Every structure is written in C-alpha cells, then in structure tokens.
Amino acid sequence: MQPVEDSPVRTVGNVYSHVCLGGTFDLLHGGHKILLTVGALLASQRLVIGITAPSMIRSKHLAPLIPSWKSRCKFVSSFLSNIGMPSSRVEVVEISDPFGPPAVDPRFECIVASQETLSNCVKLNEIRVERGFKPLSLEKIEFVLDTVNAAEKPPAKLDDYKLSSSTNRFYLLGKLLRPVNKAAGHNRGFIRPYVIGLAGPSGSGKSALARRLANLSSAVHIVDCDQLGHKAYEPGSACYEMLIAHFGFEAIASPTPPHPIDRGRLGKLVFSDPRRLDELNKIVWPEIKKQIQEILCELGAKRDPDGSRPIVVLDAAVLFQAKWDLICDEVWVAVLPREEAQRRICERNKITPEAANDRLSRQSSAIASCTGGLDWWDSGQIDTGLGPVGHAHVVLSTEWEPECSQAQVQRAFSELLKRIPSVD
C-alpha cells in the first residue's frame, strides 16, 4: 500500500465510481461551482457532498451571515441539477466532524479539495489507512482570485482575497439585507424622525459604531438607552417609586439620602432569579420607552433649514428583548466573534474571562428567547428570519482595524441616504 504522504494529487482526467467533497457552501460562488463541476465530472456512480452542520461553523468569520443548512443544501442540489448531474448519482449529507462519510466508507476512491483543505485530506487518508481502506486520490482545485476594487478589499486575514465565502459575507456588511420596517411610523405614532435601532452583544463595539455614524452628519442623533435607564432609576421618578413599591425599600434602596437605587443590591436580587428579572424589566423598559418617545417627538418637530430629515440611532442593548425594534424603521446589528467579545469585555471591565463568559451566556439566552431561538453567534440567520441577524436590515462588524469599521459605516450611511427621503 502506498504511503499516505504520497497520496496522488492529479488534475482532472480520471473517473472514479465514488467521489466525495465537502464544505460550507454558503453564498455559492465561482470557486464552489468549479469544485462541484469537477466532482460531477469525476463521479461515474456516486457523488457525495458533505455540507458542514451549524455546530461546525459558529467560529467562522461572520457566521450569522451564513445561510441555513437547508438553504445551502438547496444551492448545491440546484447547481448540480442545472449542469445536468442526475439526482440519482448525488447524495448531499450533513457533516458534523472534519472527515465525514469517507472516514467510514471504504468505497470512496477520490476526494475533490482546494489548497486550504489538503492537509485535512491527508489526515483523512491516515484514518482510512488505519482502518484498512485505500487512500483517496486527491483532485486539487486552485483558488479563484477575487478581483475587486482596491477600496472594497476585505481585511487580509480573510483568506488573502481569494474568492471565498468569507469575502462574500464581508461584502454584505453595511448593505441593506431586507426591506425596511414600513410599520415603524405607525407603531410609534409619527413618521419623523427616521429611527435606526442599533443592537449587539457586549464588546461588539455598537456604541463606537453609533459615534462613527454621528460624526458623518449633524442630522444623526444618538440616543443612549442605557443612560435613559439610569435616568429612570433616579429618586422621585415614576419608575423609582414603582421599583420601591415592588421590591421594597430595604431590599434595593441606599440608606443614604436621597436613597437612590443600589444597583448592586438590585442586581444580586434579580440576576439569580429569572422571574424577578422579568418583573424588573416589565417596570423599567416601558419607562425607558416613554423617554425614547419624548426624545423622538422633540427631534421630529425640528426643521433644519435645508429640510434634512433627522436620523435617530437608538443605541440599545435590549432592543429586541424590549421590543423597541418595532418602532424602528431599520435595525442595525453589530456582530463579533464571541472569543473577541469576551477578550474586549475582560480588558474594558477588568473582569475575569469566566465572568465575561457568564455575561455573554446570559445575553445569548436572552436574545435567543426573543428572536426565534438563535443567538448572536449562530449561523443560519440571514435567510430564515431567526436570530438577531435574521431581523437585521444592516449588519456591521468591528472585528478588524478601525479603518475597516469606518468604511462599513460610510457605506451603510451612504446607502441609507439613498433610500430615505431627505424632506418629508
């Protein structure tokens, strides 16, 4: 038997009875089509395509912008049908490990792969040899270079500009993904101003993105909903009185006049008990919404000399949970890999990785419970209407250098101005 490291790597020419290939296959591009076409040409009896399961792609760049497994399966099947591959010779399977069916099925003879997956193919052949199977012939496909305007090129870490799903997802940042919410004006009771809800997990950089937006135009106004929350807690406010009445003065008020809410004591009371947290939110969130409505009314009544329509950005961590997204003309979401979000939280708040992870886990559960079961990092959102990205009109990311964030914001704002009337 030939050594595994000498597994043959050939150009297309042979035909095999059983051929396999695998990948994510999201946003089907030219590279995917070449891979699938070669597989179809090589397979005389059976072509098996392994499409990665959602559990395998959470760590990919911009994973929430990856379509659902069902959609990716449809992309592949439709393309193979269009090039004349009989469905009787095609099998599409979900794979939840790096090796898939050829690791356990001796009938496979060939695997079609790109340069970046060759090392995994070598490991696969080692597994096959250990199990007494014949090593697979490797048919390598060269990358297709991504020819885009230099100003539009993604960060270098996204696969060196080869044509890839990662770069395709990057190009979606700052673009309108779905029709705007035409019911927003009715829901809030007035048309002006134009309202954008901005949400994202801790560490995602959403507040920095909001500031970048505000720096682009004097027509942009930022409403920090966290600050409104602090204002709602102030002694003498209606919210303060309701909190004292519900939770008790001794339980949550500071003993020092004017007896402000002790947020530390309140936090210990509610964060360990979901029922109590829900009670708190039902008191506080409506009061914050009243403040939001007042600010929107005030800004909407103003008329700039040039007739510019005010644009308000609601910077709100609980935008979806509080259902404030319903009063927004658009929802913009900031995404970031969980590991990077955790690192930023540790650095910013001077807390342990465990504490940061606990915070993100709570946010993960909270957002999933109100957006269809998917959290900030799950794939399969963009095409299903599930998860925060499934509800987002625009997605942004601060994962890369500041210049990249700025370019996204400028692109998003430029397109925003094209789709909203400047005078109303």
VEXTORMAR-622745 format. One record per residue (C-alpha): x, y, z; residue number from 1. Coordinates in pm, 1 decimal, decimal comma. Example, Ala and Ser with C-alpha at 12.3 -4.5 7.8 and 13.67 -1.06 7.14 Angstrom:
REM VEXTORMAR-622745
NODE       c1       c2       c3   n
NODE   1230,0   -450,0    780,0   1
NODE   1367,0   -106,0    714,0   2
END
This chain:
REM VEXTORMAR-622745
NODE       c1       c2       c3   n
NODE      0,0      0,0      0,0   1
NODE    140,9    342,6    -90,4   2
NODE    240,9    579,5    193,5   3
NODE    -25,4    826,9    299,6   4
NODE    200,8   1126,1    238,2   5
NODE    232,8   1014,5   -124,1   6
NODE   -142,9   1022,9   -187,8   7
NODE   -174,3   1113,5   -556,1   8
NODE   -269,0   1471,2   -639,7   9
NODE   -382,8   1491,8  -1002,6  10
NODE   -560,6   1723,6  -1238,0  11
NODE   -897,6   1614,3  -1370,6  12
NODE   -867,8   1323,1  -1608,7  13
NODE   -961,2   1003,4  -1429,2  14
NODE  -1309,2    881,8  -1348,2  15
NODE  -1398,8    717,7  -1016,8  16
NODE  -1703,1    524,4   -904,8  17
NODE  -1734,1    701,4   -567,4  18
NODE  -1623,9   1063,9   -527,1  19
NODE  -1664,4   1299,5   -231,4  20
NODE  -1612,0   1663,6   -148,5  21
NODE  -1715,1   1889,8    135,6  22
NODE  -1751,7   2246,2    251,1  23
NODE  -1979,5   2511,5    393,5  24
NODE  -2124,1   2608,7     52,6  25
NODE  -2279,4   2934,6    163,3  26
NODE  -2341,8   3211,5    -88,0  27
NODE  -2245,2   2980,8   -373,9  28
NODE  -1963,1   3142,3   -572,9  29
NODE  -1738,9   3054,6   -866,9  30
NODE  -1498,6   2852,7   -656,4  31
NODE  -1781,9   2635,5   -527,9  32
NODE  -1912,5   2583,8   -879,4  33
NODE  -1573,1   2469,7  -1005,9  34
NODE  -1541,0   2227,3   -713,7  35
NODE  -1886,6   2080,9   -775,8  36
NODE  -1838,6   2062,3  -1151,4  37
NODE  -1512,1   1871,8  -1115,5  38
NODE  -1677,4   1635,2   -869,3  39
NODE  -1961,9   1573,4  -1112,9  40
NODE  -1719,2   1503,3  -1398,7  41
NODE  -1518,1   1256,8  -1191,1  42
NODE  -1804,4   1054,7  -1039,0  43
NODE  -1932,1    770,6  -1254,8  44
NODE  -2168,8    623,9   -993,2  45
NODE  -2193,9    836,1   -680,5  46
NODE  -2100,1   1189,1   -576,8  47
NODE  -2133,9   1265,2   -205,6  48
NODE  -2123,1   1627,9    -93,7  49
NODE  -2075,8   1689,0    276,5  50
NODE  -2214,7   2023,6    391,0  51
NODE  -2099,7   2141,1    732,0  52
NODE  -2350,2   2141,1   1016,1  53
NODE  -2426,0   2464,5   1204,9  54
NODE  -2229,1   2337,2   1505,4  55
NODE  -1910,1   2336,3   1296,5  56
NODE  -1926,9   2692,8   1167,4  57
NODE  -2002,0   2912,7   1469,6  58
NODE  -1636,0   3016,8   1477,9  59
NODE  -1623,4   3120,6   1111,8  60
NODE  -1592,4   3486,7   1022,5  61
NODE  -1938,3   3647,7   1020,7  62
NODE  -2107,6   3313,4   1088,6  63
NODE  -2456,4   3465,9   1139,9  64
NODE  -2447,1   3569,0    772,7  65
NODE  -2410,9   3205,4    665,6  66
NODE  -2744,4   3069,6    536,5  67
NODE  -2917,8   2774,8    699,9  68
NODE  -2809,2   2419,3    619,9  69
NODE  -3132,6   2364,7    429,7  70
NODE  -3064,5   2662,4    203,3  71
NODE  -2702,7   2561,8    145,6  72
NODE  -2817,0   2211,8     52,7  73
NODE  -3062,7   2362,7   -195,8  74
NODE  -2788,7   2579,2   -351,2  75
NODE  -2572,0   2272,4   -414,4  76
NODE  -2850,7   2046,6   -540,1  77
NODE  -2986,7   2313,5   -775,9  78
NODE  -2646,2   2383,3   -926,5  79
NODE  -2572,4   2015,3   -988,1  80
NODE  -2913,8   1974,0  -1148,0  81
NODE  -2852,6   2275,7  -1370,9  82
NODE  -2528,4   2128,1  -1506,1  83
NODE  -2701,5   1800,0  -1583,6  84
NODE  -2586,8   1581,3  -1295,4  85
NODE  -2854,3   1311,6  -1240,6  86
NODE  -3001,1   1332,4   -890,6  87
NODE  -2973,6    953,7   -865,1  88
NODE  -2595,0    991,0   -854,5  89
NODE  -2589,1   1272,2   -598,7  90
NODE  -2608,4   1249,2   -221,1  91
NODE  -2592,3   1558,3     -1,7  92
NODE  -2522,8   1491,1    365,4  93
NODE  -2474,9   1698,5    678,0  94
NODE  -2132,5   1657,0    836,2  95
NODE  -2058,5   1735,8   1198,7  96
NODE  -1691,5   1631,9   1200,4  97
NODE  -1394,8   1725,3    977,7  98
NODE  -1390,0   1398,5    782,4  99
NODE  -1746,4   1288,3    707,2 100
NODE  -1853,9    969,0    523,4 101
NODE  -1517,4    881,7    357,7 102
NODE  -1369,1    817,6    701,6 103
NODE  -1603,7    520,0    747,7 104
NODE  -1692,1    409,0    393,6 105
NODE  -1421,6    212,7    204,9 106
NODE  -1594,8    255,1   -132,2 107
NODE  -1474,2    612,1   -183,3 108
NODE  -1187,3    646,4   -429,7 109
NODE  -1138,3   1019,6   -473,7 110
NODE  -1185,8   1348,9   -291,3 111
NODE  -1201,0   1689,6   -460,1 112
NODE  -1041,7   1962,0   -249,7 113
NODE   -897,7   2311,7   -252,8 114
NODE   -547,2   2401,5   -137,3 115
NODE   -668,1   2507,5    206,9 116
NODE   -825,1   2166,7    277,8 117
NODE   -543,0   1944,0    150,8 118
NODE   -393,6   1899,8    498,4 119
NODE   -729,0   1775,0    624,2 120
NODE   -743,2   1533,0    330,9 121
NODE   -403,2   1392,9    429,4 122
NODE   -533,8   1333,1    782,6 123
NODE   -841,7   1169,4    633,4 124
NODE   -622,6    931,4    435,7 125
NODE   -429,2    846,0    750,8 126
NODE   -756,8    749,0    915,1 127
NODE   -853,1    538,6    614,5 128
NODE   -519,4    355,4    614,8 129
NODE   -553,4    285,1    988,0 130
NODE   -891,7    127,4    911,9 131
NODE   -761,2    -78,9    624,0 132
NODE   -913,7    137,5    349,5 133
NODE   -739,6    250,2     32,0 134
NODE   -618,5    614,1     42,3 135
NODE   -822,8    857,4   -161,8 136
NODE   -685,2   1015,5   -475,6 137
NODE   -675,1   1391,4   -424,1 138
NODE   -803,6   1617,0   -700,8 139
NODE   -686,2   1967,6   -612,1 140
NODE   -870,7   2276,3   -733,3 141
NODE   -681,7   2606,0   -743,5 142
NODE   -835,5   2911,7   -582,6 143
NODE  -1009,4   3170,6   -796,8 144
NODE   -870,7   3516,6   -723,4 145
NODE  -1119,9   3776,6   -610,9 146
NODE  -1092,5   4074,5   -844,2 147
NODE  -1248,4   4370,1   -668,5 148
NODE  -1183,5   4739,7   -641,3 149
NODE   -891,1   4800,5   -404,8 150
NODE  -1108,1   5018,1   -181,7 151
NODE  -1352,5   4731,2   -136,3 152
NODE  -1098,6   4462,7    -49,5 153
NODE  -1162,9   4283,9    279,7 154
NODE   -904,7   4255,2    558,8 155
NODE   -605,6   4039,0    468,1 156
NODE   -694,4   3776,1    727,5 157
NODE   -999,1   3689,8    515,8 158
NODE   -816,7   3435,3    302,2 159
NODE   -580,8   3667,7    113,1 160
NODE   -851,4   3795,8   -120,4 161
NODE   -919,4   3460,4   -283,0 162
NODE  -1276,7   3419,7   -399,5 163
NODE  -1433,7   3275,6    -87,8 164
NODE  -1749,8   3270,3    116,2 165
NODE  -1574,5   3475,1    385,6 166
NODE  -1510,9   3762,8    147,4 167
NODE  -1863,2   3738,7      8,1 168
NODE  -2002,4   3769,5    360,0 169
NODE  -1773,7   4064,3    423,3 170
NODE  -1922,1   4244,5    122,5 171
NODE  -2266,4   4218,6    285,1 172
NODE  -2158,2   4441,3    574,9 173
NODE  -2321,6   4781,4    554,3 174
NODE  -2565,5   4667,5    284,3 175
NODE  -2945,2   4656,8    315,8 176
NODE  -3038,7   4291,0    366,7 177
NODE  -3418,6   4312,1    371,0 178
NODE  -3699,6   4569,1    322,6 179
NODE  -3726,8   4837,4    588,5 180
NODE  -3999,5   4830,5    852,3 181
NODE  -4284,0   5028,4    695,4 182
NODE  -4496,5   4986,5   1008,0 183
NODE  -4247,8   5170,0   1231,0 184
NODE  -4406,7   5513,7   1191,8 185
NODE  -4748,5   5373,6   1276,9 186
NODE  -4610,2   5183,6   1576,1 187
NODE  -4451,7   5492,3   1730,2 188
NODE  -4734,1   5725,9   1626,2 189
NODE  -4539,8   5962,0   1397,6 190
NODE  -4323,8   5948,1   1085,7 191
NODE  -4040,4   6185,6   1174,4 192
NODE  -3760,5   6125,7   1258,1 193
NODE  -3615,1   5821,8   1079,0 194
NODE  -3521,3   5573,7   1351,5 195
NODE  -3244,0   5315,3   1344,5 196
NODE  -3218,0   5064,8   1627,1 197
NODE  -2859,1   4956,3   1691,2 198
NODE  -2804,2   4634,5   1886,3 199
NODE  -2524,5   4391,2   1959,0 200
NODE  -2372,6   4183,4   2238,6 201
NODE  -2134,1   4330,1   2495,3 202
NODE  -1797,5   4402,3   2340,8 203
NODE  -1932,5   4422,1   1986,2 204
NODE  -1847,4   4790,8   1950,7 205
NODE  -2201,5   4907,4   1876,5 206
NODE  -2159,8   5233,3   2068,3 207
NODE  -1839,8   5309,2   1876,7 208
NODE  -2028,7   5243,6   1553,5 209
NODE  -2301,8   5482,9   1668,2 210
NODE  -2041,8   5754,9   1726,6 211
NODE  -1896,4   5696,2   1381,2 212
NODE  -2244,0   5746,5   1235,6 213
NODE  -2297,4   6067,6   1430,0 214
NODE  -1964,6   6203,3   1305,5 215
NODE  -2081,9   6170,5    945,0 216
NODE  -2370,0   6416,9    968,7 217
NODE  -2529,9   6667,5   1203,9 218
NODE  -2863,5   6509,8   1107,0 219
NODE  -2771,3   6197,7   1307,3 220
NODE  -2866,7   6194,1   1675,4 221
NODE  -2765,1   5920,2   1919,3 222
NODE  -2998,2   5808,3   2197,7 223
NODE  -2809,6   5604,9   2458,5 224
NODE  -3078,3   5382,3   2606,8 225
NODE  -2850,2   5272,9   2890,8 226
NODE  -2833,1   5635,1   3004,4 227
NODE  -3210,9   5657,7   2983,8 228
NODE  -3223,9   5352,1   3207,6 229
NODE  -3006,7   5524,9   3466,2 230
NODE  -3233,2   5828,7   3446,7 231
NODE  -3539,0   5610,1   3502,5 232
NODE  -3389,1   5489,7   3831,8 233
NODE  -3345,0   5839,9   3974,5 234
NODE  -3522,9   5915,7   4304,8 235
NODE  -3853,2   6090,6   4251,2 236
NODE  -3919,1   5935,8   3910,9 237
NODE  -4227,3   5725,4   3848,1 238
NODE  -4004,7   5426,9   3775,3 239
NODE  -3820,1   5471,7   4106,5 240
NODE  -4144,6   5472,0   4300,3 241
NODE  -4267,3   5158,0   4122,6 242
NODE  -3939,9   4977,0   4192,8 243
NODE  -3950,9   5066,6   4561,4 244
NODE  -4312,9   4957,0   4584,0 245
NODE  -4244,2   4626,5   4409,6 246
NODE  -3910,9   4515,6   4556,2 247
NODE  -3915,0   4700,7   4887,6 248
NODE  -3716,4   4998,2   5015,6 249
NODE  -3494,1   4790,0   5242,9 250
NODE  -3410,1   4547,8   4961,9 251
NODE  -3292,2   4788,1   4691,8 252
NODE  -3258,7   5147,2   4822,0 253
NODE  -2942,3   5305,0   4953,9 254
NODE  -2973,3   5409,4   5320,8 255
NODE  -2812,7   5743,9   5237,8 256
NODE  -3044,6   6027,3   5124,6 257
NODE  -3185,4   6077,0   4867,0 258
NODE  -3192,7   5695,4   4881,2 259
NODE  -3103,5   5609,5   4520,8 260
NODE  -3149,1   5257,1   4391,8 261
NODE  -2849,0   5045,7   4492,1 262
NODE  -2788,8   4878,8   4155,9 263
NODE  -2551,5   4626,1   4308,6 264
NODE  -2812,8   4503,3   4555,6 265
NODE  -3081,2   4508,1   4289,0 266
NODE  -2857,8   4309,1   4055,4 267
NODE  -2796,4   4038,6   4314,6 268
NODE  -3169,8   4018,5   4368,0 269
NODE  -3273,5   3977,5   4005,1 270
NODE  -2985,3   3821,6   3809,9 271
NODE  -3003,9   3496,0   4002,9 272
NODE  -3380,1   3469,2   3955,2 273
NODE  -3526,2   3491,2   3601,1 274
NODE  -3872,1   3558,4   3743,0 275
NODE  -3751,5   3861,2   3938,4 276
NODE  -3551,5   3986,5   3639,3 277
NODE  -3864,4   3970,2   3426,5 278
NODE  -4051,6   4169,4   3691,2 279
NODE  -3779,1   4435,4   3684,1 280
NODE  -3783,1   4459,6   3305,6 281
NODE  -4160,9   4495,4   3294,9 282
NODE  -4128,2   4801,1   3517,3 283
NODE  -3819,8   4964,5   3366,9 284
NODE  -3849,8   4903,7   2992,6 285
NODE  -4186,6   5081,6   2945,0 286
NODE  -4048,5   5382,6   3133,1 287
NODE  -3742,9   5393,7   2908,2 288
NODE  -3968,0   5368,7   2603,7 289
NODE  -4162,9   5673,3   2726,0 290
NODE  -3838,1   5868,9   2736,2 291
NODE  -3747,1   5744,6   2388,6 292
NODE  -4083,5   5856,4   2252,6 293
NODE  -4043,0   6200,7   2407,8 294
NODE  -3698,7   6242,8   2251,1 295
NODE  -3822,4   6125,3   1912,7 296
NODE  -4116,7   6366,5   1922,4 297
NODE  -3887,2   6654,9   2009,9 298
NODE  -3637,5   6575,6   1733,9 299
NODE  -3912,6   6507,4   1481,8 300
NODE  -4061,1   6851,6   1538,4 301
NODE  -3736,3   7027,4   1449,5 302
NODE  -3688,6   7153,8   1093,7 303
NODE  -3338,6   7215,7    965,1 304
NODE  -3301,3   7499,6    711,6 305
NODE  -3209,3   7252,0    437,9 306
NODE  -3504,8   7028,2    518,2 307
NODE  -3286,8   6737,8    629,6 308
NODE  -3481,2   6460,1    791,9 309
NODE  -3347,7   6383,7   1140,9 310
NODE  -3199,1   6036,8   1181,8 311
NODE  -3205,3   5891,1   1531,7 312
NODE  -2991,4   5595,6   1633,3 313
NODE  -3120,6   5406,1   1936,0 314
NODE  -2811,7   5250,9   2094,8 315
NODE  -2990,7   4975,8   2286,6 316
NODE  -2850,4   4650,7   2422,2 317
NODE  -3203,8   4519,5   2483,5 318
NODE  -3357,4   4648,6   2160,2 319
NODE  -3512,8   4311,8   2072,9 320
NODE  -3596,6   4196,6   2424,8 321
NODE  -3784,6   4520,5   2498,6 322
NODE  -3949,7   4511,9   2153,0 323
NODE  -3822,9   4859,6   2070,7 324
NODE  -3726,3   4725,0   1729,2 325
NODE  -4094,7   4759,5   1639,4 326
NODE  -4066,8   5139,8   1647,3 327
NODE  -3750,9   5142,5   1434,4 328
NODE  -3755,0   5198,9   1060,3 329
NODE  -3442,4   4985,6   1042,5 330
NODE  -3248,3   4762,0   1278,8 331
NODE  -2870,4   4756,0   1251,3 332
NODE  -2680,3   4481,7   1431,5 333
NODE  -2313,2   4467,7   1531,5 334
NODE  -2159,2   4120,6   1521,8 335
NODE  -1827,5   3995,5   1656,7 336
NODE  -1677,8   3651,9   1728,7 337
NODE  -1760,2   3550,0   2083,2 338
NODE  -1394,5   3499,1   2176,5 339
NODE  -1308,3   3853,5   2072,5 340
NODE  -1612,1   3994,5   2254,3 341
NODE  -1502,9   3812,3   2569,8 342
NODE  -1147,9   3946,2   2538,3 343
NODE  -1273,0   4303,3   2499,0 344
NODE  -1506,1   4275,8   2798,4 345
NODE  -1221,6   4148,1   3017,3 346
NODE   -998,5   4434,3   2906,3 347
NODE  -1265,2   4704,2   2938,3 348
NODE  -1430,3   4595,5   3262,7 349
NODE  -1125,2   4441,9   3432,2 350
NODE  -1306,7   4115,9   3499,3 351
NODE  -1209,4   3751,5   3463,5 352
NODE  -1272,5   3550,7   3145,6 353
NODE  -1519,7   3340,7   3344,1 354
NODE  -1721,1   3646,8   3444,0 355
NODE  -1715,8   3779,4   3087,8 356
NODE  -1825,0   3442,6   2954,0 357
NODE  -2113,0   3430,8   3203,9 358
NODE  -2228,3   3773,2   3086,8 359
NODE  -2221,9   3667,9   2722,8 360
NODE  -2402,4   3343,8   2805,3 361
NODE  -2685,3   3538,0   2972,1 362
NODE  -2707,1   3765,6   2669,8 363
NODE  -2702,8   3464,1   2440,2 364
NODE  -3002,1   3309,5   2615,4 365
NODE  -3188,1   3639,8   2631,5 366
NODE  -3152,8   3724,4   2263,0 367
NODE  -3232,0   3369,1   2150,3 368
NODE  -3551,8   3364,1   2354,2 369
NODE  -3695,3   3666,9   2173,1 370
NODE  -3565,5   3621,2   1818,0 371
NODE  -3656,8   3263,4   1734,7 372
NODE  -3400,9   3050,9   1917,8 373
NODE  -3072,0   3167,2   1762,9 374
NODE  -2819,1   3385,5   1942,6 375
NODE  -2560,6   3644,5   1839,2 376
NODE  -2319,8   3381,1   1704,6 377
NODE  -2536,2   3110,5   1545,7 378
NODE  -2527,2   3056,1   1170,3 379
NODE  -2841,9   3015,8    962,4 380
NODE  -2991,4   3357,7   1040,4 381
NODE  -2971,8   3567,7    726,6 382
NODE  -3224,0   3364,1    526,3 383
NODE  -3455,1   3235,2    799,9 384
NODE  -3572,4   3544,8    984,6 385
NODE  -3441,3   3386,3   1304,5 386
NODE  -3190,3   3532,2   1546,2 387
NODE  -3087,9   3898,2   1571,7 388
NODE  -2923,3   3896,6   1228,1 389
NODE  -3237,0   3738,8   1085,0 390
NODE  -3421,6   4052,1   1199,8 391
NODE  -3148,3   4298,0   1098,0 392
NODE  -3170,1   4528,4    799,8 393
NODE  -2798,3   4609,6    814,1 394
NODE  -2509,9   4420,4    974,5 395
NODE  -2178,7   4576,0   1077,5 396
NODE  -1866,9   4438,6   1245,7 397
NODE  -1577,0   4592,0   1438,1 398
NODE  -1375,9   4270,0   1414,2 399
NODE  -1099,7   4432,5   1210,0 400
NODE   -898,3   4754,1   1211,4 401
NODE  -1077,0   5088,6   1275,4 402
NODE  -1044,3   5188,9    909,3 403
NODE  -1250,0   4884,6    816,8 404
NODE  -1525,4   4980,9   1062,6 405
NODE  -1525,4   5334,3    925,2 406
NODE  -1558,3   5211,4    567,1 407
NODE  -1856,3   4994,1    662,6 408
NODE  -2029,5   5282,1    839,4 409
NODE  -1971,6   5518,9    548,7 410
NODE  -2107,8   5262,0    302,7 411
NODE  -2410,3   5197,4    523,0 412
NODE  -2480,9   5568,0    570,3 413
NODE  -2438,6   5646,9    201,2 414
NODE  -2690,1   5378,0    107,6 415
NODE  -2922,4   5491,6    387,7 416
NODE  -2941,3   5842,7    243,3 417
NODE  -3039,7   5699,5    -94,9 418
NODE  -3339,8   5512,0     41,6 419
NODE  -3492,1   5768,1    278,4 420
NODE  -3639,6   6099,4    166,3 421
NODE  -3438,7   6398,1    283,8 422
NODE  -3751,7   6613,3    300,2 423
NODE  -4083,3   6493,0    441,9 424
END
